[in-house]
Amino acid sequence: MYYSFITTSKFLSELQTVDFFPVCNMGYTFYIGLCFMENINFVAIDFETATMKRSSVCEIGLSFVEKGKITDTRSWLVKPENNAYNKFNIWIHGITPEDTRTAPEFDIVWKEIHPFIEGKLLIAHNVAFDMYVLKDVLDLYNLDYPNIQTLCSYRISKNILPGLYSYNLKAVSDYLNIELDHHRAGNDAEACAKICLKCFEKESIMHPDQLSEKYNLYPGKMNKEKRIYSGPYTKRDRKNIPDARSIEGDPEKQQPQNIFYGQFVVFTGTLKSMDRKAAMQMVADIGGIPENRITNNTNFLITGQQNFRIVGKKGLSGKQKEVLARLKTGQTIEILSEEDFLKNI
């Protein structure tokens, strides 16, 4: 439901609106606008982890949105189990064992955070990663699951902003002119919130329920009584999704809410965190289809470190060059770094 208001040009750029109508009175120009964001309420969330274990939470960020505006953003450092870190994760976010040496463990921080999210809509960028982090760390400390609904700003932006070369947090933030100090939980959570608000504004989304009506995006749920998490999903016919080709996936490990589920995934370059066979196995287990070359079916290209003696000064592999050529013809292929790949596993 729309409501009207009057403002001056000084505050015009700060307001999310549909239309403004200038009105002159006694030498001053006022603007009458119609707002549509009063029913937009959610909490954006982001986790940083200390190791490859999803339960190794070392920082949590929350950004609170009420009536279409960010009202507060907070973050908490968390001491992971045994305060153990690996070098790769430190390289990503810069948080070290010294930073969390005296920080409270998750079960203590959870007492403060839980009331903020109970019964709320949570949105994360690549929500599958963040919600399975939450699930695993709750299991580690034998804590009850919250009752929440979830949506994914990655999927929201991919539907509302078609044609971007990538939909990782930095790429979408850059496209929307959102400042981002990447890989700190509070900053990432706030960027996620801003992405959603700009997308909702662009398409005049007045309530998150409209995402299912307009884009076939349905919220996931976490349930305290049944201790389950089912991620947000798109209703589609999965009968024609082929099996993994060279590697057989484990049906018990499939994640229908994951961005790689049912998608054709190709790797290029050398991965730092694992060998390519292990990465392809992860994709297959999730329910994706790993491929060895770029085809008309390819949805994702995961890029590792390139050998510059092979790829030359430009640093582009043959697969990267082929993807760029196919993008010019209209094929949609998303290029992800190893770092982004790991956040979605």
Salt bridges, closest charged atoms under 4 A:
ASP46 OD1 - LYS343 NZ 3.66
GLU59 OE2 - ARG184 NH2 2.90
ASP72 OD2 - ARG74 NE 2.68
GLU81 OE1 - LYS53 NZ 3.62
GLU98 OE2 - ARG101 NE 3.45
GLU118 OE1 - HIS114 NE2 2.76
ASP136 OD2 - ARG54 NE 3.04
ASP139 OD2 - LYS135 NZ 3.44
ASP139 OD1 - ARG227 NH2 2.77
ASP174 OD2 - LYS170 NZ 2.84
ASP188 OD1 - HIS182 ND1 3.17
GLU190 OE2 - LYS194 NZ 3.25
GLU203 OE2 - LYS202 NZ 3.40
ASP209 OD2 - HIS207 ND1 3.52
GLU291 OE2 - ARG245 NH1 3.10
GLU322 OE2 - ARG326 NE 3.15
GLU334 OE1 - LYS158 NZ 3.37
GLU339 OE2 - HIS183 NE2 1.98
